[in-house]
Amino acid sequence: MESVTISPKFQVVIPQRIRQTMNLVPGQKVQVIGYGSRIELIPEKKMRDMRGFLKGINTSFEREKDRT
């Protein structure tokens, strides 16, 4: 687990190991979500980079009777 310090301008630096693991680049946008007592940073991806990420997903399911 990594630890960071909040600057007087409320900025944080994402540790190098995390940046490399997640392939983060300068200028990349992230979504900031407050979840309970946590803050989550979720990297945004371009739609073209998302192509095929659901390949192989099981799309068969039982529909509700009023949805036929």
C-alpha positions as CSV (number, residue, x, y, z in Angstrom):
1,M,0.0,0.0,0.0
2,E,1.3,3.4,-0.9
3,S,0.9,6.6,1.1
4,V,0.8,10.2,-0.2
5,T,0.6,13.6,1.4
6,I,-2.0,16.2,0.5
7,S,-0.3,19.5,-0.4
8,P,-1.5,22.9,0.8
9,K,-3.3,23.2,-2.6
10,F,-5.0,19.9,-2.0
11,Q,-2.9,18.1,-4.6
12,V,-1.5,14.6,-4.4
13,V,1.2,12.8,-6.4
14,I,0.4,9.3,-7.6
15,P,3.4,7.1,-6.8
16,Q,5.6,6.0,-9.8
17,R,4.9,2.3,-9.3
18,I,1.1,2.9,-9.5
19,R,1.5,5.2,-12.5
20,Q,3.6,2.6,-14.3
21,T,1.3,-0.3,-13.4
22,M,-1.8,1.5,-14.6
23,N,-0.1,3.1,-17.6
24,L,-1.1,6.6,-16.5
25,V,0.2,9.6,-18.5
26,P,0.5,13.3,-17.8
27,G,-2.7,15.1,-18.7
28,Q,-4.9,12.0,-18.5
29,K,-8.2,12.5,-16.9
30,V,-9.5,10.5,-13.9
31,Q,-12.9,10.3,-12.3
32,V,-12.9,11.2,-8.6
33,I,-15.5,9.3,-6.5
34,G,-16.1,9.7,-2.8
35,Y,-17.3,6.3,-1.6
36,G,-17.9,6.1,2.2
37,S,-14.7,7.1,3.8
38,R,-12.6,6.5,0.7
39,I,-11.6,8.6,-2.3
40,E,-11.3,6.6,-5.5
41,L,-9.5,7.7,-8.7
42,I,-10.7,5.9,-11.8
43,P,-8.7,6.6,-15.1
44,E,-10.9,7.6,-18.0
45,K,-10.3,5.7,-21.3
46,K,-11.1,6.7,-24.8
47,M,-13.9,4.8,-26.4
48,R,-11.6,3.4,-29.1
49,D,-9.4,1.9,-26.4
50,M,-12.5,0.2,-24.9
51,R,-13.1,-1.7,-28.2
52,G,-13.4,-5.5,-27.5
53,F,-13.2,-5.3,-23.7
54,L,-16.4,-7.3,-23.4
55,K,-15.4,-9.9,-25.9
56,G,-16.6,-13.4,-24.7
57,I,-19.1,-12.1,-22.2
58,N,-22.1,-14.3,-21.7
59,T,-25.1,-12.4,-23.1
60,S,-27.7,-15.1,-22.5
61,F,-30.1,-14.4,-19.6
62,E,-33.7,-15.0,-18.8
63,R,-35.8,-11.9,-19.5
64,E,-38.7,-10.8,-17.3
65,K,-42.1,-11.8,-18.7
66,D,-43.2,-8.2,-19.4
67,R,-40.0,-7.5,-21.4
68,T,-40.5,-9.9,-24.3
